[in-house]
Amino acid sequence: MSKGKKDSRILAFFKKLGPGLITGASDDDPSGIATYSQAGAQFGLSTLWTALLTFPLMAAIQGMCARIGLVTAQGLTVTLKKHYSKPILYGMLLFSFPAITLNIGADIQGMGAVAHMIFPRVPVSLFSILVTAILLFIIIRYPYQKIAMILKWLCLSLLLYIIVPFMVGQDWIMVAKKTFIPTIRFDKEFLSIIVAILGTTISPYLFFWQTTMEAEDQAHKGVVMVNKRILSEMKTDVNMGMLLSNMVMFFMILTTGTVLFTGGIHKIDTVDQAAKALEPLAGKLTYFIFASGVLGTGMLAIPVLAGSQSYMLAETFGWKAGLDKKFSQAKPFYGSIIVSLLVGLSLDFFGVSPIKALLYTAIVYGLTAPVMIAVIMHIANNEQIMGEHTNSRFSNILGLLTLVLMTAAAAALIYFLF
């Protein structure tokens, strides 16, 4: 096969990927990067194995959400509203909104801090305002298909993190050992970082985004009936997105575990701290690549965070919604996006530290995730909703394992706090 044909096939495959790729990539937002950096800095390579654990679990749950969106042709909030009691729906809204807003705020602050490091003459607050303005302009100005294409290309920014470990020396035999032979320590610090990793990778807002985007994507393609080919393409898309997400997580822990842990730096609270710590130990180029990746992932993740929240509100209260609609056609929908970004931005000016924001976010995500996973599994096995496209036995096994682990993580989180 000629190089040109091979390149065109790769490009064609990339173009086929959609909501699954964007969902997986957006999971590696600046707050997630801070979590992975702390895992590597504090424990070296001891948590590398978690990337192998979370991949099938993420793929299983997000695959269920995607299938629900395809079969019902509507968002998860609409399905909850139609088939389940109001306390479940309003409970999810009540707990999700503060967590998503805090997450947006932490990501904006992280991007502003990293941009300030690259251009130190410009204040962090000014960069944060600029980032928020750019994101609002893109979300309001461009239709869904254009935004989806922008987000897909932003996914490539994650590849920067895969490059970094190869720029510093690695003991690949030790890397393999730590990847395939789990290290488990029953102390508060180690279990806390495991809980944080699970909460960062398996986040409830992604469930809502995935379901709605699958439904919206199929509506744009004019698909009415779901068939095996569509389900197969969806599965490939979701698996590729979750694989990319977990690869970035793996290489992030590998980089910080190799460079920072070995260099005696064991505490990382923010992404800009991680970048600053890398510069003297791994060189200016490594530092610049790391910082650039933070900006790219933030631009990718914040529209997903704000969009998922707005879709949840719109679907609950019956507003006209859709990133393909103009502002004048869906004012409440876009208004909620504007409010969520401005409230997130304001956290910096009210003195809310990004670390506290991330802590509160992790707590709320950790407590709501088991409930949402149980609900999603119930929907995915409900023949009245899913018809012939209910869960396979393998999907149920993975879903149950995810539920058990996230419940244990929530219990551990409560234990550590109180």
Buried (B, 14 or more C-beta within 10 A) or exposed (E): EEEEEEEEEEEEEBEEBBBBBBBBBBBBBBBBBBBBBBBBBBBBBBBBBBBEBBBBBBBBBBBBBBBBBBBBBBBBBBBBBEBBEEEBBEBBBEBBBEBBBBBBBBBBBBBBBBBBBBEEEEEBBEBBBBBBEEBBEBBEEBEBEEBBEBBBEBBEBBBBBBBBBEBBEBEEEEBEBBBEEEBEEEEEEBBBBBBBBBBBBBBBBBBBBBBBBBBBBBBBEEEEEBEEEBBEBBBBBBBBBBBBBBBBBBBBBBBBBBBBBBBEBEEBBBBBBBBBBBBEBBBEEBBBBBBBBBBBBBBBBBBBBBBBBBBBBBBBEEBEBBBBBEEEEBBBBBBBBBBBBEBBBBBBEEEBBBBEBBBBBBBBBBBBBBBBBBBBBEBBBBEEBBEEBBBEEEBBEBBBBBBEBBBBBBEBBEEEEE
